[in-house]
């Protein structure tokens, strides 16, 4: 049983396919299968079950996958920490985020961090879901993830940084544009809106906050990110309920976009997710703290 055997086995369990892992590793499907067979010979149990569209771990396989993923993550973390000790100020910081997050939450911090730590390699990676971010944190391929905070996740620590109030984004000539605030129940009950990414945590939070008020919002357009929703609202294509992102124009400002507060909705909590705060590398911890300090300064 080798570390490579375990890495390949964990990858197969998560992908559900021998062939896709083989393509990712640049080897043959037979080579991937040999890693799994070696583990099955040494453990004496079947670890994978073949299905019409791939493979799934057996009960024994799930036990080994969980233990292997935890062990591999710990080893990868130790190796990164050893590199940081050797490199001193250098190292790597791998962050799960997207362009919208960097623009609205991290732009000043990224500039300041680059000036303070010129030898550190910053990597920003787009992850399609919160679950994907948690998996990447667990297996050690990411250091930090900027997320909409939610229920506790086993093996992940979440750290709130800021709470974002909700606003209604409309064009300046919209009938609601001059309102000091909008009542979700009275004003939006029969309004069709631009929908946030349907499977996102922010959309789920918004639906839950509306449900607390006995309101269910209707939609006729869907977007992939908050910035696109803002652009469509500014163009007059529709109205959008979204978080009051840092850097957006304040209500009553010049331009074609207006943001009207929705005070009845519970704010959206956002912040960091990590595997373990006390095990973060010094460069990653410095980046997280710098983002937090800039957000506190902005609130002040």
N, C-alpha and C positions, 0 to 999 in steps of 0.2 A: 504494500500500500504506500503510494508516494503522494507528495503534495500535488503533483500534476494530476494524478488520478482523482483526487478529491475536488480540485478546481474544475476539471472537466465534468465530473458527476454533478456538481452544483449547477453548472451552466446548463447541462442537459435537463435537469429538473425544472429550471426556470423557463427555458425555451420550449420544453415539451417536444423537442425534436433532435434527433441525432444529426440529421443532415444540416440543419441550420447552424449548429455548433461547429460542425466540420467546416462549413463555409467561413464562419467567423475566424476560426483558428488557422485556416489555410491548409487543412489536411484532409484525409479521406474519412468517409463515414466509418469504414472498418477500423481506422485508428482510434476514433472516438469510442467505438463499441468495445475495443480491447481494454480501454481504461475502466469501463464499467464492469466488464467481465472479470477483470483482475480483482476488483473490490468484491464482487459477488463470490469469487472463489475463496477469498480470505475471510469474509464474514460468514459464509455458508448459507446465505439467504438470497432470495431474489430481491433486487432493489428497484427494478423498473418493470412496468407492465405495458406491453404493446397494445395500442388501440388503433382504430382505423385511421386516425389523423395524428399519429405521433405516439409519444410515450408519456406515462405519468408514473411518479414514484409509488411504490407499494408502501404499506404501513412502515415496514422496516426502512425503506428508502427515505421516507419523510424524517424518520429519527436521525439517520445518518446525514441527510442534507442539512438539517438544523444545526447539528453539532459541527459539521464541516464548515458551514458558512460562518459560524461564530469563531471557530478557530482560525480560519483563513483571514477573516477581518482583523482579528487580534494580531496575527503575524504581520499583515500588511501595515497596520498602524505602528507596530514596533519598528519595522524597517524604516518607515517614514520619519519617525522620531529620531532614529539613529542617524539618518541622513541630515536631519536638521541640526543635530549636535555636531556633526562633522562640518557642515556647511556654514554654521553660524547664522548670518543674516539671510542666507539664501534658502531656497526650498520651493515647494509647490503649494498653491492653494487652489482647490478645485471646488467651484461653487455651482449649484444647480439654480439657474435663474434664466430669465429671458430678457429681450431688449426692453420690454415695458418696465420690468423691475429695475434694471440697471438705470434707465432714464429717470424714473420717478423716485427711486429710493436710494440709489448708490452712486450716482454720478460724481458728486463732490468727494465722496469717500474714496472712490476708485482713483481719482486724480491725486488726492492727498496720499493715499497708500503707495502709489507708484513713485511719488517723490521721496517718501520716507524709506521705502524698501525696494530700491531699483533692481536688486538681484533676485527677487522672488518672482516666480513664474505664476501669473494669475490665469486660471482657466475657467471660462464661463461655459456651462453646458446646458442645453435645453433638454428638459425631461418632460415627457408628455403628461405625467400625472403625479399626484402626491405619493401614490403607492410606489411608482417607479423611483421617486426620490428616496423614499425610505429603504427600498431594496439596495439602491446604490450606496447609501450611507452605511447600511449594514455590512455589505460586502467590501467596503473600503475603497470603492472607486470614486467616491465624493467625500469632501470634508464638511461642507456646509450646504444647506438647502434653504432658500427663502420661500416660505410657504404661508398659506392661510392656515392659521392654527385650528386644530380640531381636537377630537377625543384622543386620550392617551394611546400611544402605539407602543407595543412591547419592543424593548430594545432601542427606543428612540427617545431623546430628550428634546422637548420643545421649549423655546424661550420667547416670550412676547416682547416685541419692540415698540409697536405703535398700534393704536386702534383708529380705524378710518371710519368717519361718519359717512352715511350714504347721501347721495345727491341725485337730483334729476337733471340730466343734461339735455338741453333743448336749444334750438336756434333762437337768436335774439328777437325775431319777429313772431315767435310762438306765443299764443294766448297766455301760457303759464309763465312766460319769461319774467314778468314783473312781480310775481308773487314773492313775498318775503320767505315763505316756506310752502311746502306742498303736503297735504294730508293724504297719506297713502290710501286709506280706505275710501275717502270721499272723492278724491281727485283722480285716482289711477285705477279704480275698480273696472272701468269699462274702456281703458286705454290700452292699445296694443303697442308693445315696446320692443326695442332691440334687445335680444337675449344675450346674456353673458355666455361664455363657453359652457354648454349644457352639462358636461361631466366634471366641471371644475369645482373646487371646494368653495370658491367665492359664490358661485351660483347656488350651491346647496345651502350655504349660510343665508343668502338672501331669501330663498324660498322658506327656510325655517323662521327667519325673522318676520316675514309676511304672514306665515301661518299663525304666529303668536298673536297677530292682530286680526285674524280671521279673514285675511285677504289672499287671493291667489292671482298673481299677475298674468296677463295674456301677452303673447309675443307673435310677431310676424316676420322677424329677421333674426338670424343668428350670426355671431361673430366669433373669431378665434381669440381675441384679446381685447383688453380695455381700450387701448388706443384706437382700434378700429371702430369701436362703439362711439367714442368721442368724435371721430371724424364724420361718421354718418349723421350723428346728431347735429354737428356744426353745418353739414351740407343740407340739413332739413329733410333727410330721408326718414327720420323717425326720432323718437325720444328714447333715452337710455337711463336706466337706474344703475349706478355704479359707485364704487368707493371714491371719496374725495382724495384723489391721488396727489401726493406732494408735487408742487410745481404747476398745478392747474390754475387757470385764472379764477380770481375770487368773484363771488356773486356781485353783479353790478359793474364789472369791468368792461372795458371797450372790446370790440371784436364781435364776431358772429355767434359765439358760443355763450350760453348762460348756464350756470349751475345753481339749482335751487335746493336748499337743504330739505332733507326728509327726517326730521328730528324724532319721529316715532319709531324708526327702525333701529334695532340693536346694532351698534358699530361692528365693523369687521376687524377681528384681531389678526395681525400678521407679524411674522418674525422668523427666527431661526429654528431649524431642526438640525440636530447633530446626533451622532451615535453616543458620545460621552463628552461632556464639556471638559472634564478634568483630563481627558486624553487627547484633546486637540493639540496639534503642533503649534509652536509659538507663532509662526507666520499666519496660520489660520485664525488663531485666537485674536491676534492683533487686527486682522481685517474685520472680524465680526464686531469687535469693540469699537473700531473706527466708524463703521456703519451706524452702530447704535448711538455713538456720541454725536454724529452729524444729524441724526433724526431727533435727538433730544434738543439740540441747538435750534433746529428748524421749528420745533414745537414752541420753544421759548420765544 
